[in-house]
Amino acid sequence: MSELDSDPHILIVDDDERIRTLLRKFLSRNGYFVSMARDAAHARRLLDGLEFDLLVVDVMMPGEDGFALTRSLRETLATPIMLLTARGEADDRITGLEAGADDYLAKPFEPRELLLRINAILRRVPKPQPKTEPPKTLHLGPIRYDMGRGEMWRDEEQVRLTSTEQALMRIFSGQPHAPVTRQTLIEELGRDHGQAQERAIDVQITRLRRKIETDPKAPRYLQTVRGAGYMLVPD
């Protein structure tokens, strides 16, 4: 916890009271301030009045499930989201990432692994930069990306980025016009290696392209370099 700011605020959304309580006790002992919600509707009420550093959301909830809640929240919320589920299949993991989740952990899991995943996600969130620092801006057609603040804008409207999308833009903007391999992205994002993780990177790239490109299927600015990975090509 020493690498992170003190007392990050986490919201646990799970219909199982026993799991909510266990996670709250464990995370509280490890330096987090924890709030709990019993379902999606309860979570929305808390989000209306409070700000959180990360959401831990169970997929298998009655009513609005974790996939639907994540997909809906991503329309207005950039807060990192980790999904928990009893299903560990790759297709479910990809569904969660496509919905906008930053990470996905299958039950049963060791609490220590959850803690490590949470720490990794929060480390990827860009730290606020001093406002006196001259902005360094990349232009991607109608999009401009402020490298110093990690912010993306379309005209006067800010484009909301998830923590993973922010991390990807930080990586790509640090070496524009240079290919970045999938393996490098996996390592930079703190993910385990494997084909499933390479596919997860592809999903995140697809989601980022939807926010950058006029035609995401024919990308102009976030290009695929055959055999080498991906490359950011600003104007």
Rosetta blueprint (number, residue, H / E / L):
1 M L
2 S L
3 E L
4 L L
5 D L
6 S L
7 D L
8 P L
9 H E
10 I E
11 L E
12 I E
13 V E
14 D L
15 D L
16 D L
17 E H
18 R H
19 I H
20 R H
21 T H
22 L H
23 L H
24 R H
25 K H
26 F H
27 L H
28 S H
29 R H
30 N L
31 G L
32 Y L
33 F E
34 V E
35 S E
36 M E
37 A E
38 R L
39 D L
40 A H
41 A H
42 H H
43 A H
44 R H
45 R H
46 L H
47 L H
48 D H
49 G H
50 L L
51 E L
52 F L
53 D L
54 L E
55 L E
56 V E
57 V E
58 D E
59 V L
60 M L
61 M L
62 P L
63 G L
64 E L
65 D L
66 G H
67 F H
68 A H
69 L H
70 T H
71 R H
72 S H
73 L H
74 R L
75 E L
76 T L
77 L L
78 A L
79 T L
80 P L
81 I E
82 M E
83 L E
84 L E
85 T E
86 A L
87 R L
88 G L
89 E L
90 A H
91 D H
92 D H
93 R H
94 I H
95 T H
96 G H
97 L H
98 E H
99 A H
100 G L
101 A L
102 D L
103 D E
104 Y E
105 L E
106 A E
107 K L
108 P L
109 F L
110 E L
111 P H
112 R H
113 E H
114 L H
115 L H
116 L H
117 R H
118 I H
119 N H
120 A H
121 I H
122 L H
123 R H
124 R H
125 V L
126 P L
127 K L
128 P L
129 Q L
130 P L
131 K L
132 T L
133 E L
134 P L
135 P L
136 K L
137 T E
138 L E
139 H E
140 L E
141 G L
142 P L
143 I E
144 R E
145 Y E
146 D E
147 M L
148 G L
149 R L
150 G L
151 E E
152 M E
153 W E
154 R E
155 D L
156 E L
157 E E
158 Q E
159 V E
160 R L
161 L L
162 T L
163 S H
164 T H
165 E H
166 Q H
167 A H
168 L H
169 M H
170 R H
171 I H
172 F H
173 S H
174 G L
175 Q L
176 P L
177 H L
178 A L
179 P L
180 V E
181 T L
182 R H
183 Q H
184 T H
185 L H
186 I H
187 E H
188 E H
189 L L
190 G L
191 R L
192 D L
193 H L
194 G L
195 Q H
196 A H
197 Q H
198 E H
199 R H
200 A H
201 I H
202 D H
203 V H
204 Q H
205 I H
206 T H
207 R H
208 L H
209 R H
210 R H
211 K H
212 I H
213 E L
214 T L
215 D L
216 P L
217 K L
218 A L
219 P L
220 R L
221 Y L
222 L E
223 Q E
224 T E
225 V E
226 R L
227 G L
228 A L
229 G E
230 Y E
231 M E
232 L E
233 V L
234 P L
235 D L
